[in-house]
Amino acid sequence: MTKYRVAKDIGISFEMRDENKNPEVVAKLTSLGSMGPKRFDLDLSHRITFCTATSYVDMDGRTIATTTGDGYELAYSAHTLNGSSTTFRNRLAGNAQLAQGSLENMEKLIVEETYNQFGEKMTMSFNILFTTDDPNTVNMAKQLLKSTSPLDGLNSGVINPQIGSYKHVILPRVATDKNGAPDTDKRRYWGLASSEMTTAYYGMWEDANLKTPAALNAGEEFSTDDWNFGIRMGYGIVIVSASWYKFSSGDGVA
């Protein structure tokens, strides 16, 4: 795990303090206080956003490694094992959009492509279906998990085998670029995950904290009389293995 620190500063001007701009001051400080947790959520989301790459450059120009313990990206077609020459795939071949058939193919990955480090078949409980906030993908997930009969079923009396199988988790910051702006190329990302067997970890060295003006900390700019406030936060994120994670980019590109 690699630790790094994030920060943001704002200034409260003399005019804002002296001319009854209290609502604006409160709004700026409230917004500043939420920036640390929102940035942390974005960085966590970007482990999925950039799960098909071995690294990415974040908004601060920092290169973030996204490899797992075997040296490959999180979503890959040939992950390696320590005690066997067997490889396994956790990225859906063809990268189909979420649908009845593609969900079943993803489940086939779980059955046929989940191993321990000796290449032996391993059973694992997958309980999360995650998607972006793309309306088409979200609505398809709802239909798959809540319809009383299969979407492609011909008889109304046929029970939907997917009903209640997964908890649907919507991740609104996955389909973004490094700056957190919308990235439509990633709008249909989806996958399955095991919350019980996950190897994704974060370390919090410094909780989000507000830096306020005080004597001897240069909190007031001499030349402008601005009061400087800042948010600070320090953490690291790492994913050890990929067996608990199955993924499709939903773009139909093999």
C-alpha positions as CSV (number, residue, x, y, z in Angstrom):
1,M,0.0,0.0,0.0
2,T,1.2,3.5,-0.9
3,K,0.2,6.3,1.4
4,Y,-0.5,9.8,0.0
5,R,-2.0,13.0,1.3
6,V,-4.7,15.3,-0.3
7,A,-5.4,18.9,0.5
8,K,-7.5,21.9,-0.6
9,D,-7.3,25.5,0.6
10,I,-9.9,28.4,0.4
11,G,-9.7,32.0,1.4
12,I,-12.4,34.0,3.3
13,S,-11.9,37.6,2.4
14,F,-12.0,40.6,4.6
15,E,-15.1,41.9,2.7
16,M,-17.0,38.6,3.3
17,R,-16.3,38.9,7.0
18,D,-17.0,42.6,7.4
19,E,-20.0,43.1,5.1
20,N,-22.4,40.5,6.5
21,K,-21.7,37.7,3.9
22,N,-22.1,35.0,6.6
23,P,-24.3,32.7,4.4
24,E,-21.6,32.6,1.8
25,V,-18.9,32.0,4.4
26,V,-20.9,29.1,5.9
27,A,-21.5,27.6,2.4
28,K,-17.8,27.7,1.5
29,L,-16.7,26.2,4.8
30,T,-19.4,23.5,4.6
31,S,-18.3,22.7,1.1
32,L,-14.7,22.6,2.1
33,G,-15.5,20.2,4.9
34,S,-17.0,17.6,2.5
35,M,-14.2,17.7,0.0
36,G,-11.9,15.3,1.8
37,P,-14.5,12.4,2.1
38,K,-15.7,13.1,-1.5
39,R,-12.1,12.9,-2.8
40,F,-11.6,9.6,-0.9
41,D,-14.8,8.2,-2.4
42,L,-13.6,9.3,-5.9
43,D,-10.2,7.6,-5.4
44,L,-11.9,4.4,-4.2
45,S,-14.3,4.5,-7.2
46,H,-11.3,5.0,-9.6
47,R,-10.0,1.5,-8.6
48,I,-13.0,0.3,-10.6
49,T,-12.9,3.1,-13.2
50,F,-9.3,2.2,-14.1
51,C,-9.5,-1.5,-13.3
52,T,-8.5,-2.5,-16.9
53,A,-5.1,-0.6,-16.5
54,T,-2.1,-1.1,-14.4
55,S,-2.0,2.6,-13.4
56,Y,-3.5,6.0,-13.9
57,V,-2.6,9.6,-13.3
58,D,-4.9,11.3,-10.8
59,M,-6.0,15.0,-10.7
60,D,-2.9,15.9,-8.8
61,G,-0.5,14.4,-11.4
62,R,0.3,11.5,-9.1
63,T,0.7,8.1,-10.8
64,I,-1.5,5.6,-8.9
65,A,-0.6,1.9,-9.3
66,T,-3.7,-0.3,-9.8
67,T,-2.0,-3.7,-10.0
68,T,-2.9,-6.6,-7.8
69,G,-0.5,-9.0,-6.2
70,D,0.3,-10.9,-9.4
71,G,1.3,-7.7,-11.1
72,Y,-1.7,-7.4,-13.5
73,E,-4.6,-5.0,-13.6
74,L,-7.6,-5.8,-11.4
75,A,-9.8,-6.9,-14.4
76,Y,-7.7,-9.2,-16.6
77,S,-8.1,-12.3,-18.7
78,A,-5.1,-14.3,-17.4
79,H,-4.4,-13.7,-13.7
80,T,-1.7,-16.0,-12.3
81,L,-1.5,-18.1,-9.2
82,N,1.5,-18.6,-6.8
83,G,1.4,-22.4,-6.6
84,S,0.1,-23.4,-10.1
85,S,0.6,-22.6,-13.8
86,T,-3.2,-22.2,-14.1
87,T,-4.4,-18.8,-15.0
88,F,-7.9,-17.4,-14.5
89,R,-10.1,-14.7,-16.1
90,N,-12.2,-12.2,-14.1
91,R,-13.1,-10.0,-17.0
92,L,-16.1,-11.1,-19.0
93,A,-15.2,-12.1,-22.6
94,G,-16.8,-9.8,-25.1
95,N,-17.6,-7.2,-22.3
96,A,-21.4,-7.4,-22.8
97,Q,-23.8,-4.9,-21.3
98,L,-25.8,-6.1,-18.3
99,A,-28.6,-8.4,-19.4
100,Q,-30.0,-11.8,-18.4
101,G,-27.5,-13.7,-20.6
102,S,-24.5,-11.7,-19.7
103,L,-25.2,-12.0,-16.0
104,E,-25.4,-15.8,-16.4
105,N,-22.1,-15.8,-18.2
106,M,-20.6,-13.7,-15.4
107,E,-21.9,-16.3,-13.0
108,K,-20.2,-19.0,-15.1
109,L,-16.9,-17.1,-14.5
110,I,-17.5,-17.5,-10.8
111,V,-18.1,-21.3,-11.2
112,E,-15.3,-22.1,-13.6
113,E,-12.7,-19.4,-13.0
114,T,-12.3,-19.1,-9.3
115,Y,-9.3,-20.9,-7.8
116,N,-7.1,-21.0,-4.7
117,Q,-3.3,-20.5,-5.2
118,F,-2.8,-24.2,-6.0
119,G,-5.1,-24.1,-9.0
120,E,-7.9,-26.0,-7.2
121,K,-11.5,-25.0,-7.7
122,M,-12.7,-22.6,-5.0
123,T,-16.3,-21.8,-4.0
124,M,-17.0,-18.2,-3.2
125,S,-20.2,-16.3,-2.3
126,F,-20.8,-13.3,-4.6
127,N,-23.4,-11.1,-3.1
128,I,-23.0,-7.7,-4.8
129,L,-24.0,-6.6,-8.3
130,F,-22.4,-3.2,-8.9
131,T,-23.2,-0.8,-11.7
132,T,-22.5,2.9,-12.5
133,D,-25.4,5.3,-12.3
134,D,-26.3,4.9,-16.0
135,P,-30.1,4.8,-16.1
136,N,-30.3,1.9,-18.6
137,T,-27.9,-0.2,-16.6
138,V,-29.5,0.6,-13.3
139,N,-33.0,-0.2,-14.6
140,M,-31.8,-3.4,-16.1
141,A,-30.3,-4.4,-12.7
142,K,-33.6,-3.6,-11.0
143,Q,-35.5,-5.8,-13.6
144,L,-33.1,-8.7,-13.2
145,L,-33.2,-8.7,-9.4
146,K,-36.8,-7.7,-8.8
147,S,-38.9,-9.2,-11.6
148,T,-41.0,-12.2,-10.5
149,S,-40.2,-14.1,-13.7
150,P,-37.2,-14.1,-16.1
151,L,-37.0,-11.3,-18.5
152,D,-36.8,-13.7,-21.4
153,G,-39.4,-16.1,-20.0
154,L,-42.4,-17.2,-22.1
155,N,-44.6,-18.3,-19.3
156,S,-45.8,-16.0,-16.6
157,G,-45.6,-18.8,-14.0
158,V,-41.9,-19.3,-14.4
159,I,-39.9,-18.0,-11.4
160,N,-37.0,-15.6,-11.9
161,P,-33.9,-17.4,-10.5
162,Q,-32.1,-14.1,-10.1
163,I,-34.7,-12.5,-7.8
164,G,-33.0,-11.3,-4.6
165,S,-29.6,-13.0,-5.6
166,Y,-27.5,-9.9,-5.2
167,K,-27.5,-6.5,-3.5
168,H,-27.5,-3.8,-6.1
169,V,-24.8,-1.2,-5.4
170,I,-24.8,2.0,-7.6
171,L,-21.4,3.7,-7.9
172,P,-22.0,7.2,-9.2
173,R,-18.3,8.2,-9.4
174,V,-17.1,5.2,-11.4
175,A,-18.0,6.7,-14.9
176,T,-15.6,9.7,-14.5
177,D,-12.2,10.8,-15.7
178,K,-9.2,11.5,-13.4
179,N,-10.7,14.9,-12.4
180,G,-14.1,13.5,-11.5
181,A,-15.9,14.8,-14.6
182,P,-18.3,12.4,-16.5
183,D,-16.7,9.9,-18.8
184,T,-19.4,8.3,-21.1
185,D,-16.9,5.6,-22.3
186,K,-17.3,4.0,-18.9
187,R,-21.1,4.5,-18.4
188,R,-21.9,0.8,-18.7
189,Y,-19.3,-0.7,-16.3
190,W,-20.8,-3.4,-14.1
191,G,-19.8,-6.6,-12.3
192,L,-20.2,-9.0,-9.4
193,A,-18.2,-8.9,-6.1
194,S,-17.9,-10.8,-2.9
195,S,-18.0,-8.7,0.2
196,E,-17.0,-11.7,2.3
197,M,-13.9,-12.5,0.4
198,T,-12.8,-9.1,-0.8
199,T,-9.1,-8.3,-0.6
200,A,-9.5,-4.5,-1.2
201,Y,-8.1,-2.5,1.7
202,Y,-7.6,1.1,2.7
203,G,-5.4,2.6,5.4
204,M,-6.4,5.9,7.0
205,W,-3.3,7.6,8.4
206,E,-5.0,11.0,8.7
207,D,-8.7,11.5,9.0
208,A,-10.3,14.4,7.2
209,N,-9.5,17.5,9.3
210,L,-10.1,21.2,8.9
211,K,-7.1,23.5,9.1
212,T,-8.2,26.9,10.5
213,P,-6.4,30.2,11.0
214,A,-4.5,30.6,14.2
215,A,-1.7,32.6,15.6
216,L,1.7,31.8,14.2
217,N,0.4,29.5,11.4
218,A,0.1,32.2,8.7
219,G,-3.6,31.8,8.7
220,E,-4.2,35.4,7.7
221,E,-2.6,36.7,4.5
222,F,-0.7,39.8,5.4
223,S,-1.2,41.6,2.0
224,T,-5.0,40.8,1.6
225,D,-6.3,40.1,5.1
226,D,-7.8,36.8,3.8
227,W,-8.4,34.1,6.3
228,N,-7.1,30.7,5.0
229,F,-8.9,27.5,5.7
230,G,-7.9,24.1,4.4
231,I,-8.9,20.4,4.4
232,R,-6.3,17.7,4.9
233,M,-6.5,13.9,4.6
234,G,-4.0,11.0,4.3
235,Y,-4.7,7.5,3.2
236,G,-3.7,4.5,0.9
237,I,-5.7,2.0,-1.1
238,V,-4.6,-1.5,-2.3
239,I,-6.2,-4.6,-3.8
240,V,-4.3,-7.8,-3.1
241,S,-6.0,-10.3,-5.4
242,A,-8.7,-10.4,-8.0
243,S,-10.6,-13.6,-7.4
244,W,-13.4,-11.9,-5.5
245,Y,-14.1,-9.5,-8.4
246,K,-15.8,-10.2,-11.8
247,F,-16.1,-7.3,-14.3
248,S,-17.5,-6.2,-17.7
249,S,-16.9,-2.8,-19.3
250,G,-20.2,-3.1,-21.1
251,D,-18.9,-1.7,-24.3
252,G,-18.9,-4.9,-26.4
253,V,-15.2,-4.7,-27.1
254,A,-13.5,-8.1,-26.7
